[in-house]
Amino acid sequence: MALFEHMSLGYSLMVSVFGIAVVFVALVAINTMIKGLAALVRYIEKRQGVSSVEAAPSVGASPSLGAARFVPAPGAMGEIDLYDVDDESAGMLMAIVADEIGAPLNTLRFISIKRKDA
């Protein structure tokens, strides 16, 4: 600890400011590299004719951006019409059918489910 015993307050402040400056410069360099890579990807997509909107999967429109549109979850097979059946019962029925035939649920397409009274 002989090195730190003789450090004056001014010298220790100078070392601290220099350390903070090095970290700040490194963060600016990383930020510049990320922006440069993003610009390069946009340029490559533009040359290939793929827009960023088409390349990225959409999660759904925000209500503040206008009319919201329905976007199914990845692997979903669209909408289903339910007649006199609640959502929980329809989900159970779909899971049972998928299990019985041995197929993943997201590969099946249910168009409608109607309750039949015996």
Buried (B, 14 or more C-beta within 10 A) or exposed (E): EEEEEEEEEEEEEEEEEEEEEEEEEEEEEEEEEEEEEEEEEEEEBEEEEEEEEEEEEEEEEEEEEEEEEEEEEEEEEEEBEBEEBEEEEBEEEBEEBBEEEEEEBEEEEBEEBEEEEE
